[in-house]
Amino acid sequence: MTNLFDISETPKTIEATLIKRMDNFEHQLGTASNKPENLVKIIKEFNAFRDYVQEIFKLMRQQTYELSQLADSLEMRHRKKYHILSGVPEKADENTASIVTTILKNNLGLNDITASSFKVVHLLIYPSAILFGGKRLHLRAHPLSEFITKQRKAVYMEARKLFGMRNVWILDGNITINFPDGNRYKVLRKSRCSI
């Protein structure tokens, strides 16, 4: 894919070409007599047209796939700076920034962290999880995970099923798998998990 402009132009070009070929085919069908040579010619043209349409749909599927990969990559670039802190007990009228600061100070000994160190701190919908951004941190007492896209999470879960929890991890939004042959690979698609 050369650029996103190609994706927006392809359907217009395809539509114009399909309409032109269908009109031409309809005109030939209307003027054709029942002679066998005319029918053979129309059948050949129809088969060529059908193959052409199948190639068009293949191209559109490929471009849609590439666009979804690009969108996933852009979204991951935005999410890279955020982490999810799990296992935090909920309290009424809590200040999530101060809770995150306290956990990081107590568990990691990061005494220079303040509530203003974080750009964003949100309590998430699922229980006892807080989303925050601003620092790269690793905790043991409270599970800390990267804020990845749904597509990458599905790949991660599939890889964990296939290779086990100790052989699959996420670093900077990339899913890394330690394959049985001893090699490590970065994986972004489910199809690569089956290697």
N, C-alpha and C positions, 0 to 999 in steps of 0.2 A: 504494500500500500504506500503510494507516494505521499499523499496527504489527505486530510479530512475533506478537502474540496472534492476529491474524486468520489467519495462516498455519497455526497449530496447530489452530484451530477449523474451518477450511474443510473438511478431509478428513472430520471427524466429521459435519458438516452434510450434506456430499455423500453420504456413505455412508447416512445415515438416509433421505435423500430418494430415492436410487436404490433402496433396498430397498423402500420404500413404493410407488414407482411400478411396480417389477417385480412385486410381489405383486398389485397392482391389475390390471396387464396380464395376468398369469397367470390371475387369477380371471375376467376378462372372456373370455379365450380359452377357458377351460374351460366357461363357460356359454353361449358364443355358438353360435347355430345356423348352418347353412350358407346362410342368407339373404344375398343380396348386400349389402343395406344394413348388416347387422352387420359383414361383412367390410370394407366401405369405411370404416366408423367405426373399426374396429380398426387398419386400415392408416394412417389419418390420425393416430390417437393414437400409433402406433408411430413414424411420421415425426417428430412433435412431440417424442417422447421421445428419439429419436436426435439431433435438433438440440440438445436440452437437454444431453445427455451431451457432445456436441462442445463446447458452450460451457463446460461445467464443466472439461473437459480443457484448453481454451484458458486459462481462468482459473488453473488449477493450474500450467501452464507459465509463465505470466506471474509468478505469485508465486514459483515456484522460481527463475526468472531474477533477480527483484529480490532474493531472499534471497542468491543467489550473489554478486551485485554488492555487497551490504551486507557479506557475509563477506570479500570481497576488499578492500573499503575498510578494514575493521577490521584485517585482517592487514597491509595496507600501512602503516597508521598505526603499528603496532608495529615494522615493519621499517625505517621511515624513518630511524632513527638509526644504522643499521648499513651498513657498506660492505664490499666484497670487494676485497682487494688481490691481484692476480695477478702471476705472473712471479717469485715468490719461490722461490729454490732450497731444496730440502728438505735437512735435515741430521738426523742421529740425535740424539736427546735435546736438541732445540732448545727454547728458550724463546720462544714466538711473540710474547709481549708485547714482549720486548726487541728482537726482529727488526723488528717494526712500528715501534717507537720509533726504532731506528737508521735505517731507511729514510726515515721522515718527517723526522728531523733532517738527514740527509745530502742529501736531494732537495729539501726545501722550506725548509730553514733554520729549522725550528721548534725552537729550542733549549730552550724551556720545557716541552716534552712529556716526560713520564716514563712508565714502564710503568703507574703507578697512574692515569694520565689515562684509561685505557680500562676500561670496565665489563666487557666481554666480549672475549676474543680466542681464536678457535678455528681450528685447521687443518682445512680442509674435505677432503672425500673426493677431489674432483678435484685433479690435481697442481698444485702450487705456487700455491695460493690460500689466503688467510687472511681470515677474517671478523672484523671488529672494530667496536666502536661507541664513541662518546664525543665525536668531533670531526667537523666538516665539512671535508674536505680534498680537494685536487685534485693529482694527481701526473702526471708525464709519463713518467718512466723505468719505472714499474711501473703497468700498467693498473689503474685504480680504478673500480669500478662499484657502483651501488646494489643493495641486496639486495631485488629485487622478486619478486612472486608469479609462479607458473607461468603464470597467465592473462595477466598483463601482459607477461611475457617473450614469450609467443606472439604477442601483438599487436605488440610491439616488433620482433620478427624479421620478421613479415609486412610491417610498415611499412618496414623497412629494405630488404626485397626490392623493394617498390613504388616507393619514393621515393629510395633511395640513402642511404648512411651519413652524408653531410654534412647531409642534410635531416631527420634523425630523431635525437632525443636524449631522455634521461630527466633530469628535475629534480624532486626531492622526490617521487619515485614516480609522477609524471605523465609520460606519453609525449607529447612535443610534436613535431608534424610541420610542416615548412615546405612548404606546398602549392605547386604550380606557379603558382597565381594570386598568390603573394606573401603570402598570409595564413597565420598560424600558428594551429594548433588543438591543443587537448589531447584526446587520444584514449584511451579505455579499452576499446573494443570493436573487434573485427575488422571489423565492418560499416561503421564510420566510416572505415576505411583506404581504401575504394574510392571515396570521394567525389572 
